[in-house]
Amino acid sequence: MPAVLGSPLVPRAVTSLVSCALTVVAAGAARGDAPGPAPTLDERPGERPEERPEERIDQKLAVWRFDALGIEPELVARLETLFRMELDRLDKQPMPSRRDIDRAITGDARDCTGEDRCLAAIGKKLGVDVIVAGTVGQLGDNYVLTIKAVDVAGARALQKIQSDPLRGQPDELIEGVRVAAYRLLAPGQLHGAIQVQTDLIGAEVRLDGELRGQTPLPGNGVIGKLALGKHALTVTAPGHDAPYQDTVEIHFQKVSPVVVRLVPSTQVIGTGRIERIERRPFYTRTWFLVAAGAAAVGLGAAIGYAAGHVRTCQVGAGGSAGGC
């Protein structure tokens, strides 16, 4: 039986932390209950240019609701608000607010749990082209979002996705919800970037085996529009024995900086040949060995001469020696 938030198996403190963090983000993103045009991207404070959608959807969207599967409805409501905020950034046209939907949908239609036909009927009442609905469940200590988009005119599902398991940290939950929104309706914009930071000149940069250029790379070293996930980075440079190799994690709409440093080799390149510089003690040099050999021969000769030479002396009648 899966653990339920608030039970002894899952610390309530973690749930409270996540809920509080999502509450702050969702409250800052809310546009109010009164209907009206959505603010443009330029009007949204704190939004960096690289996080803006490359191409906004020219269809009228609406989010029906996210249903909770065995977890606290309050947390699901926060995730739904974040998802609605991300779709609002993607959509060119204003989306109906939660209060607009509650006022327009009454009776048996409120019991719709995600079937294509009833979602299409709700979409027609709201006057939208595409309506989105989903569920949030728990898998161990993680959350899983199952979301689908339904074409209102054709009463058929356009796309259905299941998110990767979302960990219980606020930042990861927020990023996971944003990724889910793009995977559902704008998968072509689901990418990130890396920035190669190095003082090397003329080094070859390869990503997943593909040559991306030589340093310094254009755009201040940024390689953009990369698929999310892990990528293999290799940097090789003349005069350096070993290449730089690393696995870089690409995150959604973020630039991951990579600092590249290489250790110089012992090779000198530039004379048409490669000449290795070796550092040896002086007593291993040829000149020292020749000199030491000559000195040894001379010393041996001197010792041999001294040992083989006999001195003669004349001794007189009185016992005195002379003529040595």
Buried (B, 14 or more C-beta within 10 A) or exposed (E): EEBEBEEEEBBEEEBEBBBEBBBEBBEEBEBEEEEEEBEEEEEBEEEEEEBBBEEBBEBBBBBBBBBBBEBBEEBBBBBBBBBBBBBBBBBBBBBBBBEBBEEBBEEEBEEBEBEBEBBBBBBEBBEBBBBBBBBBBBEEEBBBBBBBBBBBEEBEBBBEBBBEBBBBBBEBBBBBBBBBBBBBBBEEBBBBBBBBBBEBEEBBBBBEEEEBBBBBBEEEBBBEEBEBEEBEBBBBBEBBEEBBEEEBEBBBBBBBEBEBEBEEBEEEEEEEEEEEEEEEEEEEEEEEEEEEEEEEEEEEEEEEEEEEEEEEEEEEEEEEEEEE
